[in-house]
Amino acid sequence: MKITLVIMAAGLGSRYGGNKQVEGVGPHGEILMEYAIYDALRAGFGKVVFVIKPEMSEMMERLCVRLRQKTAVEAVCAVQDYGSLPDFYTIPQDRVKPYGTVHALLCAREAVDGPCCVINADDYYGIDAYQTLYDALLRLPPEGQAAMVGYLLKNTASLHGTVSRGVCQVKDGWLQSVRETLKIQLYPDGSLRDLKTDRALDPESVVSMNFWGFMPSIFPVMQDYFEDFLRHDDGSNLKSECLLPVMVDGLMQQGRLSVAVLRTEGQWFGMTYQQDRPLAAQALAELHMKGAYPETLR
């Protein structure tokens, strides 16, 4: 059974101030997506689908060609643009933002023909996270269940500004709820606060970093959910996004989905802000030096 890695790379990167998805950060200019692919392939994944914005097409096609030549893995691109929105929906005139991670995964639907793992392009999730989720996908029933790799909030925030995280409630290894928290601030003393509600957050809380595992049966459910999102007030909001953690939480509360929370000893880091880049580069350099990766991924 071929399991697909879906990499969501169409975000605007507004807090970073540029296309962080293609920012060279490894010792030889590797981008974070290359580490995700390397780790996924050695875990057993057989296909890679990049969800991209239209202006990335030429560059990402070159990456697909290089992947196919070097690894023989099937690698394709799916474009997340407004042309893939349903006919009943009228796009607000001044809309600029993509429609979020639910729409991103739907854009990859035709290229996914089996179980899939979906991740952010600008996050490093750790080597064993891919093996952990791959093994879980082999065990999932055809319908009604999904999986996610959970990380601790204290390890996923930034001192350089606020971050958005899906803060999770977990019981006996199963996800109970996900609360999308949009303005989490980490302070030098290690404390964390939700600035929107002015509420302290537990540093040991499990959070979703958009490392999800789904069976193909999720796509019709996801399509209905996204169309419902567009039909209601959120569809006319210029900045609202249809997000995977919010969708998953809604399906769980309706009793339509159960989600296993997988733990990993792997190291997570990302690049929300420009100031995060040197830390990511240092972490990758250390991993290369320890032998976790070859001298270069290219």
Disulfide bonds with the S-S distance in Angstrom:
none
